[in-house]
C-alpha cells in the first residue's frame, strides 16, 4: 500500500491543502491525479478547487465523475485522491458506481491513494467511526479496508472549559469499542497518516496548540494513548466487528 491519509484538507487561516502541499507533491511524485469528488454535491466545482490548489506544483487533475465509466477511469489512474465531505454520501456513490472495488484493486497493486477527511474515513475497514450525519444510505458500512484499523479524522479534544454536556469525541469512540474490537487512530487537525508497504507513520502538526501530539490510538480495554511518528504496529491489528 502507498497511502497518504489527511485528517483535513484546510487548516484555519490557510488555503485548501496549503498546510500539506509539500507532502502531497512528494507523495504524488509527478503522477497525474484522478480526483473523486463524490463527498460533496457539486462535483465539477470541487474538482476545479482541487485542480487550482495543485496547479502551482504542476500536478494535473481530472475528475473521475466526468468519465463515462468512473470505475474504468480509476483503473487507468496513475494516482487517486478522494476528497472530504460527507462520508455516507461518498461511500454510497462509490458503491453504486463500482468505484469502491476499482480503488481497492488498484491500491492493492501499489497505486498511490490520497484521502482527506471522508476520503480518509473510507480507507479503514468500515465508516463506523466517522463524525458525519448519515444523509445517504450506502448498501453497507464496509469501506476500502486499506488499513486494518478504524480512522477518525478531525479528532477533537474535549475543552475542559466548555459547558456543553453532550458526549465528547473520546466518549463516542469509547461507545464504538463497546460494540467492536478494533483499534482506532484519531488524527487531529493538521496531521496525516502515511503508509508505505509495512511502514506507517503519523506526521504533520496539530493545529491546536494545546494538543499533546498529532494523534491518539483507542483500543478496547486500554486508555487512549498519544502517538507520533511510527505506528507500524497498527498494521498488524485484526479487527472484530459486532463483537459485543
N, C-alpha and C positions, 0 to 999 in steps of 0.2 A: 504494500500500500504506500502511496505517496500523497499525503493529505496535509492541508492547511485549513484548520477549522477556527475561524474567528468568532469571538464572543459577540462582537458588534461590528457594524460597518462604519459607524460615525461616532466619534468622541465629541463630547460637548465642546463647542467653540472651534471645531475644525471641520474641514470639508470631508465629503464622502471618501472613505478608505484612506484618508490622508495619514492617519496615525500608523498605518501598516503598509504603506506603498513600497518601501524598500524591501520588506519581507515578501510582499506579493510578487514584485518584479523578479526577485531572486528565485522564488519558488517556481514561477512560470518559465523562467529562463528562455524567453523569446517565443514560447509556444502561443499559437493563436487560441483565443478563448471562446468557447461556446457557453453563452450565458443562459441560465434557466430562470425566467422571471415569474414563475407561477405563484409565488407567495404574495404578490401584490396584484391588484385588479388590472392596472394599465401596463400591459407587458411592453408595449412599444416605448413608452416614456421611461420605464425602468431600465430598459436596455440602453437607451440613449444616455441615461445618467451614468451607467457603468462605463460605457464607451468613452464618455467625456472625461471621467476620472482617470482612466488608464491611457488615454491618448498620448499624454506627455512622456510616458515610458515606452512608447512605440508598441503597445500591445493592442492587437486588433480584436474586436469583439463582435460576435454575431449572435443574435437571439435564437435559441432553439425553437421558440414558439412560431417563428416566421417560416420554418421549413415545412414542406408538405407532410413530412413524416418526422416529427421531433425525435422519436427514438432512433431513427436512422441517422439523423444529424449528430446525435450524441455518440453513436457507434463509430462515426467518422471523425470525431473531435480529437484535437491534439490535447486539450485540457478543458475541464468543465468547472464553471463557477455557479453555484446555486445560491441565490440571494436571499436575504431575510424578508420577513413579513409575517404572515400568519402560517403557522406550521401545519394546521389541519387543511387549509386550502391548498398548500403546497403538496402535501402527501396525496391528497385526493386527485389532483391534476397529474401527478407523476404516475399514480396507479392507472388512471384512465387512459393515459397516452402511451403506456408501455415504457415510459422514460425511466421509471424506477429500476426495472430489470436491466435496461441498457446501461445505466450509470453503474450499477453493481458489477456487471460483467466487465465493462471497460476499466473500472478502477481495479478490479482483481488482476487485470493484465498490466497494471502499472501506470495507467493514465493518471496524471495529476488531477486531484479533486480538491477544489476550494469551496468552502461554505462559510456563510456568515449568519449568525442568529438562527433562523429557521433552517437554513442550509446546513448549519452545524448540528442542530437537533436531529435531523434525519440521518446523520452519519452513525448514530448508535443503533442498537437492536430495535428499539421502539421509540415512539414520541411521547411516552408516558410521563416524562419529566419536563415537558415544555411549559412555558408560562402562559401560553396563548389560550384564547377563548375558542371553543370548537364551533366556528362559524360555518364549517363544512363538515360532511361526514364521510371520511375515507372508508374504504372497504374493510380495513383493519388498521391497527396502530403499528403494525410491523413496518419497520423502516429499512434502511440500507444494510445495517449491520456491518459497517466497515471497521468498527472497533467493537469489542465485546463488553463495553460498559456504557452506561447512560450518560448523557450530556445535559447540562443546564447552563446555557449561555445567559448573559446578563445577570449572573448571580449577584444578589443584593444583600448586603449585610444588614442586620436589624439596627435601627437607630435607637440607642438607649434613651434618647430624649423624646422620642415620639410618643404621642398619646393615642395612637392607633391601636385598637385592641384585637384586630384580626390576626390571622396566622402570619408568621414570618416566613420567608423563603425556606429557612432551615427547617421549620416545623412542617411545611408542606412536603419537603423531601423526606423527612422522617416518616410521614404517612405513607409515602411510596414504599419505603423499606419495610413497613409493617406488612405489606401485601406481597412484596417482591424481594428476592435476594440477589441484588445486583449492585455493583459499585456505580457511583455517580460522580462525575467530575464537574464541579461548579466553577465556571470561568467568570471572573469578574470583568467589568467593562475595561476595554483597552488591552485585553490579553487574547492569547490564542494557543491552540494545541497543534503541534507539528508531529506527523508520523512518517517515518522513513523506514520501511521494512519492519524490523523487530525493535526499532527505537522510537520512543515517544517522549516529547518534551513540551513543557509549558513555557511560553515566552510572553514578551510584552510587559507593560507596566500598568497596574491597576490605576484607574482614573482617580478613585477616591484616595486622598492622602492618608485616610485613617485605616485603609485596608492593610492587613499584615503582609499580604503577598498576592500573587496573581490568581491562585486557585485553591480550592478545597476538594478533598475526597470524602464522600459519605459512604459508609458501609454498614450493613446490619450488625448490631451488637457492638459497635465501636463509636467512640466520639469522633466528630468531624476533625480532619487533620489538614493543616496547611501544607501545600506542596508548591514547589518551584523547580524549574529545570527538569531533570529526568524523571519521567513517570512510566517508564517502560514496563514495570511490573504489572500495570493495569492491563496490558495486552494479554496477560495470561489468565485473566479472570474468566470464569464460566458462569454466566447469569442464569438465574432460575426465576421465571415469572409466574405470578399467581401461586407463589409458594408460601401461602399464609401459615 
